[in-house]
Amino acid sequence: MKSGTFDVTVINVRPGFKLYIQAVIDNYSRYVLAWRVTDKINAENTIESIKLAHQKASALLDTNASTEVMMDPGKENDNHQVKNFISSKNLKRVLAQVDIHFSNSMVERLFHSLKNNFLYHQNINGIEDLTRKANFYFSQHNNFIPLAIHRGGTPAEIYQSKWNAEEELKLKEGRDVALQIRKQKNMSQCEKCPISDMPTNFSAVQVNADNVTNEQKAQAS
């Protein structure tokens, strides 16, 4: 984790039954370091999510460098248990709109996409089913969906510094080839336009209103 944001979102499974998805996202790359599906929000679940994110970051970057973790000032985050755990891992907790003016909009945008682009189109049958669907979505987000803000790199490639100018050039060349293939396919499926039958000088076939007699105008009316 270089600079991460933690948050939780509510998933209404059915009337009277809701679950929660917690996630920690790297702010620059948009790489989701950890996510969990729980049936409650409390200090223990916050600690477990941050612990998983810290372990993932340490494994991928081979470092235990200090970093900031932004979270909202909810009671599940703003307590001695969470504060002590973060301090023990050489991390720094930053409360959104308390310690700084910014909100944790980065992870909120992630949850918005998760819900509107995926979960709202699914039937959720319980905590195991939601966990499976969350695993699928976050895996796709991290490893397969390119980001325009990073010129085509996926969050995983950006986070691990595997996206560079050479990879960007390969993507551009592949996009150009795909465009040509689609163009040739589309052109092969339509009839040839009779361009040769069209007048080369459109003004030559325009009607000169001054040459139209009153009698012709009357007949036309």
C-alpha positions as CSV (number, residue, x, y, z in Angstrom):
1,M,0.0,0.0,0.0
2,K,1.4,3.4,-1.0
3,S,-1.5,5.5,0.0
4,G,-4.8,3.6,0.5
5,T,-8.4,4.2,1.3
6,F,-10.7,1.9,3.3
7,D,-14.5,1.9,3.3
8,V,-17.5,-0.3,3.6
9,T,-20.7,-0.4,1.6
10,V,-24.1,-2.0,2.4
11,I,-25.6,-4.6,0.1
12,N,-29.4,-5.1,0.7
13,V,-29.9,-8.8,-0.2
14,R,-33.6,-8.8,0.6
15,P,-36.0,-7.0,3.0
16,G,-34.6,-7.3,6.5
17,F,-31.3,-8.9,5.4
18,K,-28.2,-7.0,4.4
19,L,-24.5,-7.7,4.1
20,Y,-21.4,-5.5,3.9
21,I,-18.4,-5.4,1.6
22,Q,-15.2,-3.8,2.9
23,A,-12.4,-2.9,0.6
24,V,-9.0,-1.2,0.7
25,I,-7.9,0.5,-2.6
26,D,-4.6,2.1,-3.6
27,N,-5.3,5.7,-4.4
28,Y,-3.0,6.1,-7.4
29,S,-3.2,2.8,-9.2
30,R,-6.9,2.0,-8.2
31,Y,-5.6,-1.5,-7.3
32,V,-7.9,-3.2,-4.7
33,L,-5.6,-4.7,-2.1
34,A,-8.2,-6.4,0.0
35,W,-11.9,-7.0,0.2
36,R,-14.1,-8.9,2.5
37,V,-17.9,-9.7,2.8
38,T,-19.2,-9.6,6.3
39,D,-22.6,-9.6,8.1
40,K,-21.6,-6.8,10.5
41,I,-19.3,-3.8,10.7
42,N,-17.1,-3.4,13.7
43,A,-13.5,-2.8,14.8
44,E,-12.5,-6.4,14.3
45,N,-13.6,-6.5,10.7
46,T,-11.9,-3.2,10.0
47,I,-8.7,-4.5,11.4
48,E,-8.9,-7.7,9.4
49,S,-9.4,-5.9,6.1
50,I,-6.5,-3.5,6.8
51,K,-4.3,-6.5,7.8
52,L,-5.0,-8.3,4.6
53,A,-4.3,-5.2,2.6
54,H,-1.0,-4.6,4.4
55,Q,0.1,-8.2,3.8
56,K,-0.8,-8.0,0.1
57,A,1.1,-4.7,-0.3
58,S,4.1,-6.1,1.5
59,A,4.2,-9.2,-0.7
60,L,3.8,-7.3,-4.0
61,L,6.1,-4.4,-3.3
62,D,8.5,-6.3,-0.9
63,T,8.5,-3.4,1.5
64,N,7.0,-2.5,4.9
65,A,7.3,1.3,4.3
66,S,5.0,3.5,6.3
67,T,1.9,4.7,4.4
68,E,-1.4,6.5,5.0
69,V,-4.7,4.7,5.3
70,M,-7.7,7.0,4.8
71,M,-11.1,6.0,6.3
72,D,-14.2,7.7,7.4
73,P,-14.7,8.6,11.1
74,G,-17.3,5.9,11.7
75,K,-17.3,4.1,15.1
76,E,-15.9,0.9,13.5
77,N,-12.9,2.9,12.4
78,D,-12.4,5.6,15.0
79,N,-11.6,3.5,18.1
80,H,-8.6,2.4,20.1
81,Q,-8.5,-1.1,18.6
82,V,-8.1,0.2,15.1
83,K,-5.7,3.0,16.1
84,N,-3.4,0.6,18.0
85,F,-3.3,-1.9,15.2
86,I,-2.5,0.7,12.6
87,S,0.3,2.1,14.8
88,S,1.8,-1.4,15.3
89,K,2.1,-1.9,11.5
90,N,3.9,1.4,11.0
91,L,0.9,2.9,9.2
92,K,-0.8,6.2,9.6
93,R,-4.6,6.6,9.9
94,V,-6.2,9.6,8.3
95,L,-9.9,10.3,8.9
96,A,-11.6,11.7,5.9
97,Q,-13.1,15.2,6.4
98,V,-11.6,15.3,9.9
99,D,-7.9,15.2,9.5
100,I,-8.1,16.4,5.9
101,H,-10.7,18.1,3.8
102,F,-11.0,15.3,1.3
103,S,-13.5,12.5,1.4
104,N,-12.8,8.9,0.7
105,S,-14.3,9.2,-2.8
106,M,-11.8,6.9,-4.5
107,V,-13.2,3.8,-2.8
108,E,-16.7,5.1,-3.0
109,R,-16.4,5.3,-6.8
110,L,-15.2,1.7,-6.7
111,F,-18.3,0.6,-4.8
112,H,-20.6,2.6,-7.1
113,S,-19.2,0.7,-10.1
114,L,-19.4,-2.6,-8.3
115,K,-23.1,-2.1,-7.6
116,N,-24.3,-0.4,-10.7
117,N,-22.3,-2.3,-13.3
118,F,-22.5,-5.7,-11.7
119,L,-24.3,-6.5,-8.5
120,Y,-27.6,-4.8,-9.3
121,H,-27.9,-7.1,-12.3
122,Q,-27.3,-10.3,-10.2
123,N,-29.4,-12.4,-7.8
124,I,-27.6,-12.6,-4.5
125,N,-28.5,-15.7,-2.4
126,G,-26.4,-15.2,0.7
127,I,-23.0,-14.4,2.0
128,E,-21.2,-17.1,0.2
129,D,-22.7,-16.1,-3.1
130,L,-22.0,-12.5,-2.6
131,T,-18.4,-13.4,-1.7
132,R,-18.0,-15.3,-4.9
133,K,-19.4,-12.4,-7.0
134,A,-17.2,-9.9,-5.2
135,N,-14.2,-12.0,-5.8
136,F,-15.0,-12.2,-9.5
137,Y,-15.6,-8.4,-9.9
138,F,-12.5,-7.3,-8.0
139,S,-10.3,-9.8,-9.9
140,Q,-11.6,-8.4,-13.2
141,H,-11.1,-4.8,-12.0
142,N,-7.5,-5.5,-10.9
143,N,-6.2,-7.7,-13.7
144,F,-8.2,-7.2,-16.8
145,I,-10.0,-3.8,-17.1
146,P,-7.7,-1.1,-18.5
147,L,-7.9,2.4,-17.1
148,A,-8.0,5.4,-19.4
149,I,-6.4,7.6,-16.7
150,H,-3.3,5.3,-17.0
151,R,-3.4,5.1,-20.8
152,G,-4.6,1.5,-20.9
153,G,-2.8,0.0,-18.0
154,T,-4.7,-2.2,-15.5
155,P,-4.6,-1.4,-11.8
156,A,-2.3,-4.5,-11.2
157,E,0.2,-3.3,-13.9
158,I,0.2,0.2,-12.5
159,Y,0.6,-0.9,-8.9
160,Q,3.5,-3.2,-9.7
161,S,5.1,-0.7,-12.1
162,K,4.8,-3.1,-15.0
163,W,3.1,-0.6,-17.4
164,N,5.5,1.5,-19.4
165,A,5.8,3.3,-22.7
166,E,6.6,0.1,-24.6
167,E,3.4,-1.6,-23.3
168,E,1.5,1.5,-24.2
169,L,2.8,1.4,-27.7
170,K,1.9,-2.2,-28.1
171,L,-1.7,-1.4,-27.0
172,K,-1.9,1.5,-29.5
173,E,-0.6,-0.8,-32.3
174,G,-3.1,-3.5,-31.4
175,R,-5.9,-0.9,-31.3
176,D,-4.9,0.3,-34.8
177,V,-4.9,-3.2,-36.2
178,A,-8.3,-4.0,-34.7
179,L,-9.7,-0.8,-36.2
180,Q,-8.5,-1.7,-39.7
181,I,-10.0,-5.2,-39.3
182,R,-13.4,-3.8,-38.3
183,K,-13.3,-1.3,-41.1
184,Q,-12.5,-4.0,-43.8
185,K,-15.2,-6.3,-42.4
186,N,-17.8,-3.5,-42.4
187,M,-16.9,-2.4,-45.9
188,S,-17.1,-5.9,-47.3
189,Q,-20.7,-6.3,-46.1
190,C,-22.2,-3.2,-47.8
191,E,-22.8,-2.5,-51.5
192,K,-20.4,-0.3,-53.3
193,C,-21.7,3.3,-53.3
194,P,-22.4,4.6,-56.9
195,I,-20.0,7.5,-56.4
196,S,-19.2,7.6,-60.2
197,D,-22.8,8.4,-61.0
198,M,-22.8,11.5,-58.8
199,P,-22.1,14.9,-60.4
200,T,-18.6,16.1,-59.8
201,N,-19.8,19.7,-59.8
202,F,-23.1,20.0,-57.8
203,S,-23.6,23.7,-58.9
204,A,-23.9,22.5,-62.5
205,V,-27.2,20.8,-61.8
206,Q,-28.6,23.5,-59.6
207,V,-31.8,25.1,-61.0
208,N,-31.4,28.8,-61.8
209,A,-34.6,30.4,-60.5
210,D,-34.3,33.3,-62.9
211,N,-34.9,30.9,-65.9
212,V,-38.1,29.5,-64.5
213,T,-41.1,31.3,-66.3
214,N,-44.2,32.4,-64.6
215,E,-46.1,29.8,-66.6
216,Q,-43.9,27.0,-65.3
217,K,-44.4,28.2,-61.8
218,A,-48.1,28.2,-62.3
219,Q,-48.1,24.7,-63.6
220,A,-46.0,23.5,-60.7
221,S,-48.5,25.0,-58.3
